[in-house]
């Protein structure tokens, strides 16, 4: 029951991400670093860092590990 509530809350938070933010979220969760993400999405590393800050704020986390936990709760990894 608690796991289902966490999953529901995490999914709800993920829906607040814009499409580019979701792309960056997925790449972070897959283990890619800022430079790799910028190369793949053809954007500047500073832009990736800015998007990452927005993601952290929207998802109420402060580390990549916490992002990964959200992805796990949503069964994305």
PDB file of N, CA, C and O in Angstrom:
ATOM      1  N   UNK A   1       0.820  -1.196   0.000  1.00  0.00           N
ATOM      2  CA  UNK A   1       0.000   0.000   0.000  1.00  0.00           C
ATOM      3  C   UNK A   1       0.865   1.263   0.000  1.00  0.00           C
ATOM      4  O   UNK A   1       0.633   2.181  -0.787  1.00  0.00           O
ATOM      5  N   UNK A   2       1.862   1.302   0.886  1.00  0.00           N
ATOM      6  CA  UNK A   2       2.739   2.467   0.948  1.00  0.00           C
ATOM      7  C   UNK A   2       3.533   2.604  -0.347  1.00  0.00           C
ATOM      8  O   UNK A   2       3.743   3.713  -0.838  1.00  0.00           O
ATOM      9  N   UNK A   3       3.975   1.472  -0.898  1.00  0.00           N
ATOM     10  CA  UNK A   3       4.723   1.495  -2.156  1.00  0.00           C
ATOM     11  C   UNK A   3       3.859   2.061  -3.276  1.00  0.00           C
ATOM     12  O   UNK A   3       4.354   2.808  -4.120  1.00  0.00           O
ATOM     13  N   UNK A   4       2.582   1.717  -3.294  1.00  0.00           N
ATOM     14  CA  UNK A   4       1.667   2.227  -4.313  1.00  0.00           C
ATOM     15  C   UNK A   4       1.473   3.733  -4.177  1.00  0.00           C
ATOM     16  O   UNK A   4       1.374   4.443  -5.177  1.00  0.00           O
ATOM     17  N   UNK A   5       1.419   4.217  -2.941  1.00  0.00           N
ATOM     18  CA  UNK A   5       1.269   5.658  -2.696  1.00  0.00           C
ATOM     19  C   UNK A   5       2.515   6.390  -3.167  1.00  0.00           C
ATOM     20  O   UNK A   5       2.414   7.432  -3.815  1.00  0.00           O
ATOM     21  N   UNK A   6       3.698   5.851  -2.846  1.00  0.00           N
ATOM     22  CA  UNK A   6       4.943   6.461  -3.298  1.00  0.00           C
ATOM     23  C   UNK A   6       5.004   6.499  -4.817  1.00  0.00           C
ATOM     24  O   UNK A   6       5.394   7.506  -5.407  1.00  0.00           O
ATOM     25  N   UNK A   7       4.616   5.398  -5.443  1.00  0.00           N
ATOM     26  CA  UNK A   7       4.626   5.334  -6.905  1.00  0.00           C
ATOM     27  C   UNK A   7       3.689   6.386  -7.479  1.00  0.00           C
ATOM     28  O   UNK A   7       4.048   7.087  -8.425  1.00  0.00           O
ATOM     29  N   UNK A   8       2.507   6.500  -6.920  1.00  0.00           N
ATOM     30  CA  UNK A   8       1.533   7.475  -7.391  1.00  0.00           C
ATOM     31  C   UNK A   8       2.064   8.896  -7.243  1.00  0.00           C
ATOM     32  O   UNK A   8       1.921   9.713  -8.153  1.00  0.00           O
ATOM     33  N   UNK A   9       2.674   9.189  -6.101  1.00  0.00           N
ATOM     34  CA  UNK A   9       3.234  10.525  -5.872  1.00  0.00           C
ATOM     35  C   UNK A   9       4.376  10.819  -6.838  1.00  0.00           C
ATOM     36  O   UNK A   9       4.480  11.925  -7.368  1.00  0.00           O
ATOM     37  N   UNK A  10       5.228   9.829  -7.062  1.00  0.00           N
ATOM     38  CA  UNK A  10       6.358  10.005  -7.968  1.00  0.00           C
ATOM     39  C   UNK A  10       5.883  10.223  -9.398  1.00  0.00           C
ATOM     40  O   UNK A  10       6.407  11.082 -10.107  1.00  0.00           O
ATOM     41  N   UNK A  11       4.901   9.452  -9.816  1.00  0.00           N
ATOM     42  CA  UNK A  11       4.356   9.624 -11.168  1.00  0.00           C
ATOM     43  C   UNK A  11       3.748  11.012 -11.321  1.00  0.00           C
ATOM     44  O   UNK A  11       3.910  11.665 -12.352  1.00  0.00           O
ATOM     45  N   UNK A  12       3.054  11.448 -10.289  1.00  0.00           N
ATOM     46  CA  UNK A  12       2.443  12.779 -10.328  1.00  0.00           C
ATOM     47  C   UNK A  12       3.511  13.863 -10.467  1.00  0.00           C
ATOM     48  O   UNK A  12       3.331  14.817 -11.224  1.00  0.00           O
ATOM     49  N   UNK A  13       4.617  13.720  -9.743  1.00  0.00           N
ATOM     50  CA  UNK A  13       5.705  14.687  -9.852  1.00  0.00           C
ATOM     51  C   UNK A  13       6.321  14.658 -11.247  1.00  0.00           C
ATOM     52  O   UNK A  13       6.639  15.708 -11.807  1.00  0.00           O
ATOM     53  N   UNK A  14       6.490  13.464 -11.811  1.00  0.00           N
ATOM     54  CA  UNK A  14       7.079  13.359 -13.148  1.00  0.00           C
ATOM     55  C   UNK A  14       6.231  14.056 -14.206  1.00  0.00           C
ATOM     56  O   UNK A  14       6.763  14.559 -15.196  1.00  0.00           O
ATOM     57  N   UNK A  15       4.922  14.088 -14.004  1.00  0.00           N
ATOM     58  CA  UNK A  15       4.049  14.732 -14.992  1.00  0.00           C
ATOM     59  C   UNK A  15       4.237  16.246 -15.028  1.00  0.00           C
ATOM     60  O   UNK A  15       3.774  16.911 -15.955  1.00  0.00           O
ATOM     61  N   UNK A  16       4.924  16.796 -14.008  1.00  0.00           N
ATOM     62  CA  UNK A  16       5.168  18.240 -13.988  1.00  0.00           C
ATOM     63  C   UNK A  16       6.348  18.629 -14.878  1.00  0.00           C
ATOM     64  O   UNK A  16       6.562  19.811 -15.147  1.00  0.00           O
ATOM     65  N   UNK A  17       7.114  17.635 -15.335  1.00  0.00           N
ATOM     66  CA  UNK A  17       8.284  17.928 -16.161  1.00  0.00           C
ATOM     67  C   UNK A  17       7.892  18.194 -17.609  1.00  0.00           C
ATOM     68  O   UNK A  17       7.060  17.496 -18.190  1.00  0.00           O
ATOM     69  N   UNK A  18       8.517  19.224 -18.170  1.00  0.00           N
ATOM     70  CA  UNK A  18       8.351  19.504 -19.597  1.00  0.00           C
ATOM     71  C   UNK A  18       9.080  18.418 -20.387  1.00  0.00           C
ATOM     72  O   UNK A  18       9.867  17.659 -19.820  1.00  0.00           O
ATOM     73  N   UNK A  19       8.825  18.342 -21.672  1.00  0.00           N
ATOM     74  CA  UNK A  19       9.400  17.262 -22.478  1.00  0.00           C
ATOM     75  C   UNK A  19      10.932  17.262 -22.454  1.00  0.00           C
ATOM     76  O   UNK A  19      11.532  16.194 -22.337  1.00  0.00           O
ATOM     77  N   UNK A  20      11.575  18.416 -22.561  1.00  0.00           N
ATOM     78  CA  UNK A  20      13.044  18.468 -22.517  1.00  0.00           C
ATOM     79  C   UNK A  20      13.553  18.076 -21.132  1.00  0.00           C
ATOM     80  O   UNK A  20      14.567  17.389 -21.005  1.00  0.00           O
ATOM     81  N   UNK A  21      12.846  18.517 -20.107  1.00  0.00           N
ATOM     82  CA  UNK A  21      13.221  18.137 -18.743  1.00  0.00           C
ATOM     83  C   UNK A  21      13.125  16.628 -18.566  1.00  0.00           C
ATOM     84  O   UNK A  21      13.976  16.016 -17.920  1.00  0.00           O
ATOM     85  N   UNK A  22      12.094  16.037 -19.137  1.00  0.00           N
ATOM     86  CA  UNK A  22      11.931  14.582 -19.039  1.00  0.00           C
ATOM     87  C   UNK A  22      13.052  13.860 -19.781  1.00  0.00           C
ATOM     88  O   UNK A  22      13.543  12.832 -19.315  1.00  0.00           O
ATOM     89  N   UNK A  23      13.459  14.392 -20.933  1.00  0.00           N
ATOM     90  CA  UNK A  23      14.576  13.796 -21.669  1.00  0.00           C
ATOM     91  C   UNK A  23      15.843  13.800 -20.816  1.00  0.00           C
ATOM     92  O   UNK A  23      16.545  12.793 -20.719  1.00  0.00           O
ATOM     93  N   UNK A  24      16.125  14.956 -20.198  1.00  0.00           N
ATOM     94  CA  UNK A  24      17.314  15.074 -19.363  1.00  0.00           C
ATOM     95  C   UNK A  24      17.192  14.154 -18.150  1.00  0.00           C
ATOM     96  O   UNK A  24      18.164  13.500 -17.775  1.00  0.00           O
ATOM     97  N   UNK A  25      16.022  14.097 -17.538  1.00  0.00           N
ATOM     98  CA  UNK A  25      15.788  13.189 -16.412  1.00  0.00           C
ATOM     99  C   UNK A  25      16.125  11.757 -16.812  1.00  0.00           C
ATOM    100  O   UNK A  25      16.857  11.069 -16.100  1.00  0.00           O
ATOM    101  N   UNK A  26      15.601  11.310 -17.935  1.00  0.00           N
ATOM    102  CA  UNK A  26      15.836   9.939 -18.395  1.00  0.00           C
ATOM    103  C   UNK A  26      17.321   9.668 -18.620  1.00  0.00           C
ATOM    104  O   UNK A  26      17.815   8.588 -18.296  1.00  0.00           O
ATOM    105  N   UNK A  27      18.024  10.642 -19.173  1.00  0.00           N
ATOM    106  CA  UNK A  27      19.452  10.460 -19.442  1.00  0.00           C
ATOM    107  C   UNK A  27      20.266  10.465 -18.148  1.00  0.00           C
ATOM    108  O   UNK A  27      21.231   9.711 -18.023  1.00  0.00           O
ATOM    109  N   UNK A  28      19.892  11.294 -17.202  1.00  0.00           N
ATOM    110  CA  UNK A  28      20.576  11.292 -15.906  1.00  0.00           C
ATOM    111  C   UNK A  28      20.395   9.942 -15.237  1.00  0.00           C
ATOM    112  O   UNK A  28      21.351   9.346 -14.740  1.00  0.00           O
ATOM    113  N   UNK A  29      19.158   9.468 -15.229  1.00  0.00           N
ATOM    114  CA  UNK A  29      18.835   8.192 -14.592  1.00  0.00           C
ATOM    115  C   UNK A  29      19.574   7.039 -15.270  1.00  0.00           C
ATOM    116  O   UNK A  29      19.915   6.048 -14.624  1.00  0.00           O
ATOM    117  N   UNK A  30      19.816   7.172 -16.564  1.00  0.00           N
ATOM    118  CA  UNK A  30      20.533   6.115 -17.284  1.00  0.00           C
ATOM    119  C   UNK A  30      22.042   6.167 -17.022  1.00  0.00           C
ATOM    120  O   UNK A  30      22.792   5.317 -17.502  1.00  0.00           O
ATOM    121  N   UNK A  31      22.478   7.170 -16.259  1.00  0.00           N
ATOM    122  CA  UNK A  31      23.877   7.237 -15.854  1.00  0.00           C
ATOM    123  C   UNK A  31      24.750   8.175 -16.657  1.00  0.00           C
ATOM    124  O   UNK A  31      25.963   8.218 -16.455  1.00  0.00           O
ATOM    125  N   UNK A  32      24.152   8.927 -17.565  1.00  0.00           N
ATOM    126  CA  UNK A  32      24.953   9.833 -18.382  1.00  0.00           C
ATOM    127  C   UNK A  32      25.310  11.102 -17.608  1.00  0.00           C
ATOM    128  O   UNK A  32      24.549  11.576 -16.764  1.00  0.00           O
ATOM    129  N   UNK A  33      26.461  11.620 -17.914  1.00  0.00           N
ATOM    130  CA  UNK A  33      26.953  12.851 -17.286  1.00  0.00           C
ATOM    131  C   UNK A  33      26.546  14.063 -18.123  1.00  0.00           C
ATOM    132  O   UNK A  33      26.082  13.933 -19.256  1.00  0.00           O
ATOM    133  N   UNK A  34      26.730  15.231 -17.539  1.00  0.00           N
ATOM    134  CA  UNK A  34      26.308  16.477 -18.173  1.00  0.00           C
ATOM    135  C   UNK A  34      26.855  16.623 -19.587  1.00  0.00           C
ATOM    136  O   UNK A  34      26.099  16.947 -20.503  1.00  0.00           O
ATOM    137  N   UNK A  35      28.138  16.394 -19.785  1.00  0.00           N
ATOM    138  CA  UNK A  35      28.756  16.534 -21.115  1.00  0.00           C
ATOM    139  C   UNK A  35      28.142  15.555 -22.110  1.00  0.00           C
ATOM    140  O   UNK A  35      27.875  15.914 -23.257  1.00  0.00           O
ATOM    141  N   UNK A  36      27.919  14.329 -21.672  1.00  0.00           N
ATOM    142  CA  UNK A  36      27.316  13.322 -22.555  1.00  0.00           C
ATOM    143  C   UNK A  36      25.895  13.722 -22.945  1.00  0.00           C
ATOM    144  O   UNK A  36      25.486  13.572 -24.097  1.00  0.00           O
ATOM    145  N   UNK A  37      25.158  14.227 -21.973  1.00  0.00           N
ATOM    146  CA  UNK A  37      23.781  14.659 -22.235  1.00  0.00           C
ATOM    147  C   UNK A  37      23.782  15.834 -23.213  1.00  0.00           C
ATOM    148  O   UNK A  37      22.988  15.870 -24.153  1.00  0.00           O
ATOM    149  N   UNK A  38      24.680  16.789 -22.983  1.00  0.00           N
ATOM    150  CA  UNK A  38      24.732  17.959 -23.883  1.00  0.00           C
ATOM    151  C   UNK A  38      25.088  17.547 -25.299  1.00  0.00           C
ATOM    152  O   UNK A  38      24.528  18.076 -26.259  1.00  0.00           O
ATOM    153  N   UNK A  39      26.015  16.608 -25.441  1.00  0.00           N
ATOM    154  CA  UNK A  39      26.380  16.128 -26.773  1.00  0.00           C
ATOM    155  C   UNK A  39      25.204  15.417 -27.446  1.00  0.00           C
ATOM    156  O   UNK A  39      24.926  15.633 -28.626  1.00  0.00           O
ATOM    157  N   UNK A  40      24.525  14.573 -26.684  1.00  0.00           N
ATOM    158  CA  UNK A  40      23.421  13.796 -27.252  1.00  0.00           C
ATOM    159  C   UNK A  40      22.245  14.684 -27.657  1.00  0.00           C
ATOM    160  O   UNK A  40      21.623  14.460 -28.696  1.00  0.00           O
ATOM    161  N   UNK A  41      21.945  15.687 -26.842  1.00  0.00           N
ATOM    162  CA  UNK A  41      20.789  16.546 -27.122  1.00  0.00           C
ATOM    163  C   UNK A  41      21.165  17.792 -27.920  1.00  0.00           C
ATOM    164  O   UNK A  41      20.307  18.603 -28.271  1.00  0.00           O
ATOM    165  N   UNK A  42      22.469  17.932 -28.202  1.00  0.00           N
ATOM    166  CA  UNK A  42      22.966  19.070 -28.964  1.00  0.00           C
ATOM    167  C   UNK A  42      22.617  20.401 -28.297  1.00  0.00           C
ATOM    168  O   UNK A  42      22.140  21.335 -28.941  1.00  0.00           O
ATOM    169  N   UNK A  43      22.872  20.458 -26.978  1.00  0.00           N
ATOM    170  CA  UNK A  43      22.689  21.685 -26.209  1.00  0.00           C
ATOM    171  C   UNK A  43      23.955  21.902 -25.377  1.00  0.00           C
ATOM    172  O   UNK A  43      24.763  20.987 -25.218  1.00  0.00           O
ATOM    173  N   UNK A  44      24.119  23.098 -24.856  1.00  0.00           N
ATOM    174  CA  UNK A  44      25.311  23.428 -24.081  1.00  0.00           C
ATOM    175  C   UNK A  44      25.261  22.761 -22.701  1.00  0.00           C
ATOM    176  O   UNK A  44      24.185  22.556 -22.140  1.00  0.00           O
ATOM    177  N   UNK A  45      26.437  22.426 -22.167  1.00  0.00           N
ATOM    178  CA  UNK A  45      26.475  21.842 -20.817  1.00  0.00           C
ATOM    179  C   UNK A  45      25.800  22.736 -19.766  1.00  0.00           C
ATOM    180  O   UNK A  45      25.162  22.232 -18.842  1.00  0.00           O
ATOM    181  N   UNK A  46      25.939  24.059 -19.909  1.00  0.00           N
ATOM    182  CA  UNK A  46      25.281  24.966 -18.963  1.00  0.00           C
ATOM    183  C   UNK A  46      23.759  24.834 -19.035  1.00  0.00           C
ATOM    184  O   UNK A  46      23.070  24.943 -18.021  1.00  0.00           O
ATOM    185  N   UNK A  47      23.249  24.602 -20.229  1.00  0.00           N
ATOM    186  CA  UNK A  47      21.807  24.409 -20.394  1.00  0.00           C
ATOM    187  C   UNK A  47      21.369  23.131 -19.690  1.00  0.00           C
ATOM    188  O   UNK A  47      20.323  23.103 -19.041  1.00  0.00           O
ATOM    189  N   UNK A  48      22.164  22.078 -19.816  1.00  0.00           N
ATOM    190  CA  UNK A  48      21.859  20.821 -19.120  1.00  0.00           C
ATOM    191  C   UNK A  48      21.837  21.070 -17.614  1.00  0.00           C
ATOM    192  O   UNK A  48      20.932  20.602 -16.924  1.00  0.00           O
ATOM    193  N   UNK A  49      22.817  21.797 -17.101  1.00  0.00           N
ATOM    194  CA  UNK A  49      22.885  22.085 -15.664  1.00  0.00           C
ATOM    195  C   UNK A  49      21.668  22.881 -15.197  1.00  0.00           C
ATOM    196  O   UNK A  49      21.130  22.636 -14.118  1.00  0.00           O
ATOM    197  N   UNK A  50      21.242  23.832 -16.019  1.00  0.00           N
ATOM    198  CA  UNK A  50      20.059  24.629 -15.674  1.00  0.00           C
ATOM    199  C   UNK A  50      18.809  23.750 -15.648  1.00  0.00           C
ATOM    200  O   UNK A  50      17.995  23.843 -14.729  1.00  0.00           O
ATOM    201  N   UNK A  51      18.668  22.910 -16.649  1.00  0.00           N
ATOM    202  CA  UNK A  51      17.509  22.004 -16.709  1.00  0.00           C
ATOM    203  C   UNK A  51      17.533  21.054 -15.515  1.00  0.00           C
ATOM    204  O   UNK A  51      16.494  20.760 -14.925  1.00  0.00           O
ATOM    205  N   UNK A  52      18.713  20.583 -15.169  1.00  0.00           N
ATOM    206  CA  UNK A  52      18.851  19.684 -14.022  1.00  0.00           C
ATOM    207  C   UNK A  52      18.394  20.364 -12.726  1.00  0.00           C
ATOM    208  O   UNK A  52      17.725  19.740 -11.901  1.00  0.00           O
ATOM    209  N   UNK A  53      18.750  21.631 -12.548  1.00  0.00           N
ATOM    210  CA  UNK A  53      18.308  22.384 -11.367  1.00  0.00           C
ATOM    211  C   UNK A  53      16.780  22.480 -11.318  1.00  0.00           C
ATOM    212  O   UNK A  53      16.173  22.341 -10.256  1.00  0.00           O
ATOM    213  N   UNK A  54      16.172  22.718 -12.479  1.00  0.00           N
ATOM    214  CA  UNK A  54      14.712  22.804 -12.547  1.00  0.00           C
ATOM    215  C   UNK A  54      14.087  21.456 -12.186  1.00  0.00           C
ATOM    216  O   UNK A  54      13.102  21.399 -11.449  1.00  0.00           O
ATOM    217  N   UNK A  55      14.667  20.374 -12.709  1.00  0.00           N
ATOM    218  CA  UNK A  55      14.173  19.024 -12.417  1.00  0.00           C
ATOM    219  C   UNK A  55      14.250  18.765 -10.911  1.00  0.00           C
ATOM    220  O   UNK A  55      13.288  18.290 -10.307  1.00  0.00           O
ATOM    221  N   UNK A  56      15.391  19.078 -10.315  1.00  0.00           N
ATOM    222  CA  UNK A  56      15.570  18.859  -8.878  1.00  0.00           C
ATOM    223  C   UNK A  56      14.510  19.631  -8.083  1.00  0.00           C
ATOM    224  O   UNK A  56      13.933  19.112  -7.128  1.00  0.00           O
ATOM    225  N   UNK A  57      14.266  20.885  -8.498  1.00  0.00           N
ATOM    226  CA  UNK A  57      13.275  21.706  -7.786  1.00  0.00           C
ATOM    227  C   UNK A  57      11.877  21.116  -7.926  1.00  0.00           C
ATOM    228  O   UNK A  57      11.144  20.990  -6.945  1.00  0.00           O
ATOM    229  N   UNK A  58      11.518  20.756  -9.152  1.00  0.00           N
ATOM    230  CA  UNK A  58      10.171  20.225  -9.390  1.00  0.00           C
ATOM    231  C   UNK A  58       9.941  18.891  -8.689  1.00  0.00           C
ATOM    232  O   UNK A  58       8.846  18.626  -8.192  1.00  0.00           O
ATOM    233  N   UNK A  59      10.972  18.055  -8.652  1.00  0.00           N
ATOM    234  CA  UNK A  59      10.821  16.728  -8.042  1.00  0.00           C
ATOM    235  C   UNK A  59      11.174  16.719  -6.562  1.00  0.00           C
ATOM    236  O   UNK A  59      11.065  15.694  -5.889  1.00  0.00           O
ATOM    237  N   UNK A  60      11.602  17.883  -6.065  1.00  0.00           N
ATOM    238  CA  UNK A  60      11.910  18.039  -4.637  1.00  0.00           C
ATOM    239  C   UNK A  60      13.006  17.081  -4.191  1.00  0.00           C
ATOM    240  O   UNK A  60      12.876  16.393  -3.178  1.00  0.00           O
ATOM    241  N   UNK A  61      14.090  17.047  -4.964  1.00  0.00           N
ATOM    242  CA  UNK A  61      15.246  16.217  -4.636  1.00  0.00           C
ATOM    243  C   UNK A  61      16.507  17.068  -4.728  1.00  0.00           C
ATOM    244  O   UNK A  61      16.474  18.202  -5.206  1.00  0.00           O
ATOM    245  N   UNK A  62      17.623  16.499  -4.259  1.00  0.00           N
ATOM    246  CA  UNK A  62      18.871  17.257  -4.320  1.00  0.00           C
ATOM    247  C   UNK A  62      20.050  16.450  -4.863  1.00  0.00           C
ATOM    248  O   UNK A  62      21.160  16.970  -4.967  1.00  0.00           O
ATOM    249  N   UNK A  63      19.815  15.181  -5.209  1.00  0.00           N
ATOM    250  CA  UNK A  63      20.902  14.356  -5.744  1.00  0.00           C
ATOM    251  C   UNK A  63      20.404  13.468  -6.886  1.00  0.00           C
ATOM    252  O   UNK A  63      19.207  13.222  -7.034  1.00  0.00           O
ATOM    253  N   UNK A  64      21.363  12.998  -7.685  1.00  0.00           N
ATOM    254  CA  UNK A  64      21.025  12.056  -8.751  1.00  0.00           C
ATOM    255  C   UNK A  64      20.485  10.754  -8.189  1.00  0.00           C
ATOM    256  O   UNK A  64      19.647  10.107  -8.816  1.00  0.00           O
ATOM    257  N   UNK A  65      20.954  10.368  -7.025  1.00  0.00           N
ATOM    258  CA  UNK A  65      20.477   9.127  -6.395  1.00  0.00           C
ATOM    259  C   UNK A  65      18.987   9.234  -6.093  1.00  0.00           C
ATOM    260  O   UNK A  65      18.241   8.274  -6.287  1.00  0.00           O
ATOM    261  N   UNK A  66      18.556  10.389  -5.622  1.00  0.00           N
ATOM    262  CA  UNK A  66      17.130  10.586  -5.353  1.00  0.00           C
ATOM    263  C   UNK A  66      16.317  10.542  -6.651  1.00  0.00           C
ATOM    264  O   UNK A  66      15.189  10.049  -6.663  1.00  0.00           O
ATOM    265  N   UNK A  67      16.894  11.058  -7.740  1.00  0.00           N
ATOM    266  CA  UNK A  67      16.222  10.955  -9.043  1.00  0.00           C
ATOM    267  C   UNK A  67      16.063   9.487  -9.426  1.00  0.00           C
ATOM    268  O   UNK A  67      15.011   9.065  -9.905  1.00  0.00           O
ATOM    269  N   UNK A  68      17.123   8.721  -9.206  1.00  0.00           N
ATOM    270  CA  UNK A  68      17.091   7.302  -9.531  1.00  0.00           C
ATOM    271  C   UNK A  68      16.023   6.577  -8.704  1.00  0.00           C
ATOM    272  O   UNK A  68      15.343   5.688  -9.217  1.00  0.00           O
ATOM    273  N   UNK A  69      15.873   6.947  -7.437  1.00  0.00           N
ATOM    274  CA  UNK A  69      14.853   6.341  -6.582  1.00  0.00           C
ATOM    275  C   UNK A  69      13.449   6.624  -7.119  1.00  0.00           C
ATOM    276  O   UNK A  69      12.580   5.752  -7.092  1.00  0.00           O
ATOM    277  N   UNK A  70      13.234   7.840  -7.605  1.00  0.00           N
ATOM    278  CA  UNK A  70      11.936   8.176  -8.197  1.00  0.00           C
ATOM    279  C   UNK A  70      11.707   7.306  -9.429  1.00  0.00           C
ATOM    280  O   UNK A  70      10.617   6.768  -9.626  1.00  0.00           O
ATOM    281  N   UNK A  71      12.743   7.174 -10.255  1.00  0.00           N
ATOM    282  CA  UNK A  71      12.612   6.332 -11.450  1.00  0.00           C
ATOM    283  C   UNK A  71      12.302   4.893 -11.068  1.00  0.00           C
ATOM    284  O   UNK A  71      11.510   4.229 -11.737  1.00  0.00           O
ATOM    285  N   UNK A  72      12.918   4.407 -10.000  1.00  0.00           N
ATOM    286  CA  UNK A  72      12.637   3.041  -9.530  1.00  0.00           C
ATOM    287  C   UNK A  72      11.189   2.914  -9.053  1.00  0.00           C
ATOM    288  O   UNK A  72      10.503   1.943  -9.373  1.00  0.00           O
ATOM    289  N   UNK A  73      10.739   3.893  -8.297  1.00  0.00           N
ATOM    290  CA  UNK A  73       9.368   3.863  -7.784  1.00  0.00           C
ATOM    291  C   UNK A  73       8.352   3.837  -8.936  1.00  0.00           C
ATOM    292  O   UNK A  73       7.289   3.226  -8.835  1.00  0.00           O
ATOM    293  N   UNK A  74       8.707   4.511 -10.020  1.00  0.00           N
ATOM    294  CA  UNK A  74       7.812   4.554 -11.191  1.00  0.00           C
ATOM    295  C   UNK A  74       8.064   3.390 -12.140  1.00  0.00           C
ATOM    296  O   UNK A  74       7.451   3.301 -13.203  1.00  0.00           O
ATOM    297  N   UNK A  75       8.964   2.506 -11.750  1.00  0.00           N
ATOM    298  CA  UNK A  75       9.318   1.332 -12.540  1.00  0.00           C
ATOM    299  C   UNK A  75       9.852   1.711 -13.924  1.00  0.00           C
ATOM    300  O   UNK A  75       9.532   1.072 -14.926  1.00  0.00           O
ATOM    301  N   UNK A  76      10.674   2.765 -13.954  1.00  0.00           N
ATOM    302  CA  UNK A  76      11.285   3.210 -15.193  1.00  0.00           C
ATOM    303  C   UNK A  76      12.663   2.598 -15.401  1.00  0.00           C
ATOM    304  O   UNK A  76      13.220   2.656 -16.497  1.00  0.00           O
ATOM    305  N   UNK A  77      13.204   2.014 -14.341  1.00  0.00           N
ATOM    306  CA  UNK A  77      14.514   1.332 -14.427  1.00  0.00           C
ATOM    307  C   UNK A  77      14.410  -0.046 -13.828  1.00  0.00           C
ATOM    308  O   UNK A  77      15.395  -0.783 -13.800  1.00  0.00           O
TER     309      UNK A  77
END
